[in-house]
Amino acid sequence: MGCKVLVVDLDGTLTLSRNTYELSVEALLALRRARDAGLRVVLATANGLDFALTVARYLGVRDVIAENGCLVHVDGVTYELCSGDMSAVDRAVLATGAVEPSPQNKCRKYDLAYVPKAANAVELVRAAVGPGYVVESSGYAIHVRPAGVDKGTAVRWLCERFGVPCHQVAAVGDSDVDVGMLEVGWGIAVGNATPAAKRAARYVAEGPSGLGFKEAVELILSGEACTP
């Protein structure tokens, strides 16, 4: 088996579909198979760290990438890959009237999440915050964070820390916020992933969301993934 590490997104990848929060039983069983086979599993999510660590505990996962790469929790220690005060950005975003803040924002530090109220909310928020920030949609929320960091940045950081070539890190995701890690690692997109995620991946599963993740794990355990 060429893969040493498995980095997996949560929403839309381990769930039943891209518009639900209900976890897929098939995905959970596949995750356990990957872990039992010796892969170091990392949960990579746009969610806040507290939420991510809680979910990870119940998944049997110890390492977490949270806030779209801004925070990495490894071996019980949290590392910050982003910096800066987001309070002024938050005020500018809310002043557009195009979004509502996510309840998670009170527990988030760098990557702020918003629920869109207008069809062009992404464009309005992007204009309000300027070029120093990334504004993108996960399909679940609009995210705003300092430019220069994404899930791919976090995966590259993990490669260095673990001493593993990035092509031996399988990354599985479904949305635009996963593009960075799909490009840096050996990317696998689930079948209902966004066009950008599919373009960034080396392999596109046939099954959607959790079923696609199951297919990804089968590919990994077969030894067909993580080739240079």
Disulfide bonds with the S-S distance in Angstrom:
Cys3-Cys226 1.92
Cys70-Cys82 2.18
Cys159-Cys166 2.40
